[in-house]
Amino acid sequence: MILLKNEILLGFSDPILYLERFVSDSPYNYGSYSNSEYDKLIKIALKQKDINIRTDALIKAENI
């Protein structure tokens, strides 16, 4: 529910809104994708306030 609220409010402008769907335990991971390195990178991006570190983690996750 929070994810959908964020998408409406942010207009899909943050890539984390797409990428966090594929975290192993996400209720929106309908394809049951599971990768521990991907999960780790998304967790880093979600917690990180430094935009450069966050962006690097998101790019690495996307390239997995």
C-alpha positions in Angstrom: 0.0 0.0 0.0 2.8 2.4 0.8 4.4 1.7 -2.6 1.3 2.6 -4.4 0.8 5.8 -2.4 4.4 6.8 -3.2 3.9 6.1 -6.9 0.9 8.4 -6.9 2.5 11.1 -5.0 5.9 11.0 -6.8 4.6 10.3 -10.2 7.0 7.4 -10.7 10.0 9.7 -10.7 12.2 7.7 -8.3 13.6 4.4 -9.8 13.4 2.7 -6.4 9.6 2.6 -6.9 10.2 0.2 -9.7 13.2 -1.7 -8.5 12.0 -2.5 -5.0 9.3 -4.6 -6.4 11.8 -7.3 -7.2 13.2 -7.7 -3.7 12.8 -11.3 -2.6 10.2 -10.6 0.1 8.2 -7.9 -1.7 4.5 -8.5 -1.8 4.6 -7.0 -5.4 7.3 -9.6 -6.6 4.7 -11.6 -8.5 7.4 -13.4 -10.5 9.1 -14.6 -7.3 12.5 -13.2 -8.4 15.1 -13.8 -5.7 18.7 -12.6 -5.6 20.5 -11.8 -2.4 22.9 -9.3 -4.0 20.0 -7.4 -5.5 18.2 -7.4 -2.2 21.3 -6.0 -0.5 21.8 -3.2 -3.0 18.1 -2.2 -2.8 18.4 -2.1 1.0 21.4 0.1 0.7 19.6 2.5 -1.7 16.5 2.7 0.6 18.6 3.6 3.7 21.2 5.8 2.0 21.0 9.6 2.2 24.1 10.3 0.0 22.7 10.6 -3.5 25.9 9.3 -5.1 26.0 6.1 -3.0 22.3 5.6 -3.5 22.5 6.1 -7.3 25.5 3.7 -7.5 23.6 1.0 -5.6 20.5 1.4 -7.8 22.6 1.2 -11.0 24.3 -2.0 -9.8 21.0 -3.5 -8.8 19.5 -2.7 -12.2 22.5 -4.3 -13.9 22.1 -7.6 -12.1 
